[in-house]
Amino acid sequence: MLDVPESAIAKRFFTDTGLEVPAVTAEQMRQVDRIAMAETGPNLFQMMENAGRNLALLALEVLGKGWHTANVVVLAGGGGNGGGGICAARHLANRDMRIKLCLAEPDRLGEVPSLQRKVFQFTSGTEIEAAHVREEPADLILDALIGYGVQSAPRGIVAELIHWANETKAPILALDLPSGVNATTGETPGACIKPQWTMTLALPKMGLLPNNSGDLFLADIGIPAGTYRRMGLRYVGPFGHRFRVPLTYR
């Protein structure tokens, strides 16, 4: 039986229009991704592109009027979450922003994140090594280091980047869930990002709690309702005319 803290079980997620959105465990989210990629679509590149664009749009929103002069550091891991961060970095760099992309494991990028990196290299953004990230000023940090698959405490460079991000005191916007947080239980076995905002993808994760995610948003990454129906989830499209909605806990 899955060991889920009572604090996580008690939380329900609602949009600003009062619509309840079902929350999922990490394993359920893996099933959503598998069904989408094998049966219903969209493919991984499409989902990653939708995630990255939504993250870039939210970054512009939280930066406000000074967005065009802001220094933004994007921390990206080697998996799908990192690919979404790289995509966001490209969209922001295409608007002539001061974008620094720091890859935690540049030699271990998956196929689709590698393609996102290739496209980013043709923008005005700059890729920096993790060893030099402390030299960079940051008005906003985008956290795309670890997705919902975290199972143990972050280690090595990833842990170092998490500590650096928290120490800067710059506001942090996390993609899907804060790096280091267990998507199912909300537990933090080691270092974890402490964000001001979190933009979760497709469905909220059970481990997202008021004390670990900051202000919470839900982003549409293009998964059709039929994907959720195949899993037996009670799902009503929460987005209406929008591609991103705020979520509250009850």
C-alpha positions as CSV (number, residue, x, y, z in Angstrom):
1,M,0.0,0.0,0.0
2,L,1.3,3.5,-0.9
3,D,2.5,5.4,2.1
4,V,1.0,8.9,1.7
5,P,1.1,11.4,4.6
6,E,-2.3,12.5,5.9
7,S,-1.4,16.1,4.9
8,A,-1.2,15.1,1.3
9,I,-4.4,13.0,1.3
10,A,-6.4,15.8,2.8
11,K,-5.5,18.3,0.1
12,R,-7.9,18.9,-2.9
13,F,-7.1,21.2,-5.7
14,F,-9.4,23.8,-7.2
15,T,-9.1,26.3,-10.0
16,D,-10.0,30.0,-9.5
17,T,-13.5,29.1,-11.0
18,G,-14.1,26.5,-8.3
19,L,-13.6,23.5,-10.5
20,E,-11.9,20.5,-8.7
21,V,-9.0,19.0,-10.5
22,P,-7.9,15.4,-9.7
23,A,-4.4,15.0,-8.2
24,V,-2.2,12.1,-9.2
25,T,0.7,10.1,-7.8
26,A,4.0,9.9,-9.6
27,E,3.1,6.4,-10.9
28,Q,-0.2,7.7,-12.2
29,M,1.5,10.5,-14.0
30,R,3.9,8.0,-15.6
31,Q,0.8,6.2,-16.8
32,V,-0.6,9.4,-18.3
33,D,2.7,10.0,-20.1
34,R,2.8,6.4,-21.4
35,I,-0.7,6.4,-22.7
36,A,-0.2,9.8,-24.4
37,M,3.0,8.8,-26.1
38,A,1.9,5.3,-27.1
39,E,-1.8,5.7,-27.9
40,T,-3.5,9.1,-27.8
41,G,-0.7,11.7,-28.3
42,P,0.7,14.3,-28.0
43,N,4.3,13.1,-28.3
44,L,7.1,14.0,-25.9
45,F,8.4,16.8,-28.0
46,Q,5.0,18.5,-28.2
47,M,4.4,18.1,-24.5
48,M,7.8,19.5,-23.7
49,E,7.3,22.5,-26.1
50,N,3.9,23.3,-24.5
51,A,5.4,23.0,-21.0
52,G,8.3,25.3,-21.9
53,R,6.2,27.9,-23.6
54,N,3.8,28.0,-20.6
55,L,6.8,28.4,-18.2
56,A,8.2,31.2,-20.3
57,L,4.9,33.0,-20.3
58,L,4.5,32.7,-16.5
59,A,8.1,33.9,-16.1
60,L,7.2,37.0,-18.0
61,E,4.1,37.5,-15.9
62,V,5.9,37.3,-12.6
63,L,8.7,39.5,-13.7
64,G,6.2,42.3,-14.6
65,K,7.2,45.5,-16.3
66,G,10.9,45.0,-15.9
67,W,11.0,41.7,-17.7
68,H,13.2,43.0,-20.6
69,T,16.1,44.0,-18.3
70,A,15.8,41.0,-15.9
71,N,18.6,38.5,-15.4
72,V,17.1,35.0,-15.6
73,V,19.0,31.8,-14.7
74,V,17.5,28.6,-15.9
75,L,18.6,25.4,-14.1
76,A,17.9,22.3,-16.2
77,G,18.4,18.6,-15.6
78,G,18.9,15.9,-18.2
79,G,15.3,14.5,-18.4
80,G,11.9,15.8,-19.6
81,N,11.7,18.4,-16.9
82,G,15.0,19.8,-18.0
83,G,13.9,19.8,-21.6
84,G,10.9,22.0,-20.6
85,G,13.3,24.4,-18.9
86,I,15.6,24.6,-21.9
87,C,12.6,25.3,-24.1
88,A,11.5,28.1,-21.8
89,A,15.0,29.5,-21.9
90,R,14.9,29.6,-25.7
91,H,11.5,31.4,-25.7
92,L,12.8,34.0,-23.3
93,A,16.1,34.5,-25.2
94,N,14.1,35.0,-28.4
95,R,12.7,38.1,-26.7
96,D,16.3,39.4,-26.2
97,M,16.2,38.8,-22.5
98,R,19.4,38.2,-20.4
99,I,19.1,34.4,-20.2
100,K,21.8,32.1,-18.7
101,L,21.1,28.3,-19.1
102,C,22.9,26.0,-16.6
103,L,22.7,22.3,-17.4
104,A,23.4,20.1,-14.4
105,E,24.5,17.1,-16.6
106,P,25.1,18.4,-20.1
107,D,26.6,15.0,-21.2
108,R,23.6,13.0,-20.1
109,L,20.7,14.8,-21.8
110,G,17.9,12.7,-23.3
111,E,17.2,12.8,-27.0
112,V,14.4,15.4,-26.9
113,P,16.2,17.7,-24.3
114,S,19.3,17.5,-26.6
115,L,17.2,18.8,-29.5
116,Q,15.9,21.6,-27.3
117,R,19.5,22.4,-26.4
118,K,20.5,22.5,-30.0
119,V,17.8,25.0,-30.8
120,F,18.7,27.2,-27.8
121,Q,22.3,27.4,-29.1
122,F,21.0,29.5,-32.0
123,T,19.5,32.2,-29.7
124,S,21.1,35.1,-27.9
125,G,21.0,33.1,-24.6
126,T,24.2,31.9,-23.0
127,E,25.0,28.4,-21.7
128,I,27.1,28.5,-18.5
129,E,28.8,25.7,-16.6
130,A,27.5,24.8,-13.1
131,A,30.9,25.7,-11.7
132,H,30.4,29.3,-12.7
133,V,26.7,29.8,-11.8
134,R,27.6,31.5,-8.5
135,E,29.1,34.4,-10.6
136,E,25.7,35.1,-12.2
137,P,23.3,37.8,-11.0
138,A,19.7,36.5,-10.9
139,D,16.4,38.4,-10.7
140,L,14.5,35.1,-11.3
141,I,15.6,31.5,-11.3
142,L,13.7,28.8,-13.2
143,D,14.0,25.4,-11.6
144,A,13.8,22.5,-14.1
145,L,16.3,20.2,-12.5
146,I,14.2,17.2,-11.4
147,G,10.7,16.2,-12.4
148,Y,8.2,13.9,-10.8
149,G,10.5,10.9,-10.9
150,V,12.6,11.9,-7.8
151,Q,13.1,8.9,-5.5
152,S,16.1,9.8,-3.3
153,A,17.9,12.9,-2.1
154,P,19.5,15.0,-4.8
155,R,23.3,14.5,-5.0
156,G,26.4,16.0,-6.6
157,I,25.9,19.0,-8.9
158,V,22.2,18.9,-8.7
159,A,22.2,19.3,-5.0
160,E,24.8,22.1,-5.3
161,L,22.6,24.0,-7.7
162,I,19.6,23.6,-5.4
163,H,21.6,25.0,-2.5
164,W,22.8,27.9,-4.7
165,A,19.3,28.8,-5.9
166,N,17.9,28.9,-2.4
167,E,20.9,30.9,-1.1
168,T,20.6,33.7,-3.7
169,K,17.2,34.8,-2.2
170,A,16.1,35.4,-5.8
171,P,12.5,34.4,-6.5
172,I,12.3,30.9,-7.9
173,L,9.7,29.5,-10.3
174,A,9.6,25.7,-10.3
175,L,8.5,23.6,-13.3
176,D,6.0,20.7,-12.4
177,L,7.1,20.5,-8.8
178,P,10.1,21.9,-6.8
179,S,13.2,19.8,-7.4
180,G,13.8,17.4,-4.5
181,V,10.1,17.1,-3.5
182,N,8.5,13.6,-3.8
183,A,5.6,14.0,-6.2
184,T,3.5,11.5,-4.3
185,T,4.2,12.2,-0.7
186,G,5.5,15.7,-0.5
187,E,8.5,14.4,1.4
188,T,12.0,16.0,0.9
189,P,14.7,13.3,1.5
190,G,17.4,15.9,1.0
191,A,18.0,19.3,-0.6
192,C,14.9,20.8,-2.2
193,I,14.1,24.0,-4.1
194,K,12.1,26.5,-2.1
195,P,10.0,28.3,-4.8
196,Q,7.8,31.3,-4.7
197,W,5.7,29.8,-7.5
198,T,5.3,26.3,-9.0
199,M,3.8,25.6,-12.4
200,T,2.7,22.0,-12.4
201,L,1.9,20.2,-15.7
202,A,-1.3,18.4,-16.9
203,L,-2.6,17.5,-13.4
204,P,-1.5,18.5,-9.9
205,K,0.7,16.0,-8.0
206,M,-0.4,14.8,-4.6
207,G,2.9,15.8,-3.1
208,L,2.4,19.5,-3.9
209,L,1.5,21.1,-0.5
210,P,1.2,24.7,0.6
211,N,4.5,24.5,2.5
212,N,6.6,23.3,-0.4
213,S,5.2,24.8,-3.6
214,G,4.4,28.5,-3.1
215,D,1.7,29.9,-5.4
216,L,0.5,27.1,-7.6
217,F,-0.4,27.1,-11.3
218,L,-1.6,24.3,-13.6
219,A,-0.5,24.3,-17.2
220,D,-2.1,22.7,-20.2
221,I,0.5,20.6,-22.2
222,G,-2.0,19.4,-24.8
223,I,-3.0,16.0,-23.3
224,P,-6.6,15.1,-24.5
225,A,-9.3,14.2,-22.0
226,G,-9.5,10.7,-23.5
227,T,-6.1,10.0,-22.0
228,Y,-7.4,10.6,-18.5
229,R,-10.6,8.6,-19.2
230,R,-8.5,5.6,-20.2
231,M,-7.1,5.7,-16.6
232,G,-10.6,6.0,-15.1
233,L,-10.0,9.5,-13.8
234,R,-12.9,11.9,-13.4
235,Y,-11.7,14.8,-15.5
236,V,-13.4,17.9,-16.6
237,G,-11.2,20.3,-18.7
238,P,-10.1,23.0,-16.2
239,F,-8.6,25.6,-18.6
240,G,-11.6,27.1,-20.5
241,H,-10.2,29.8,-22.7
242,R,-6.8,29.8,-21.0
243,F,-3.7,27.6,-21.1
244,R,-2.7,28.1,-17.5
245,V,-4.9,28.5,-14.4
246,P,-4.1,29.2,-10.7
247,L,-4.8,26.4,-8.2
248,T,-5.7,26.6,-4.6
249,Y,-5.7,23.9,-1.9
250,R,-8.6,23.0,0.4
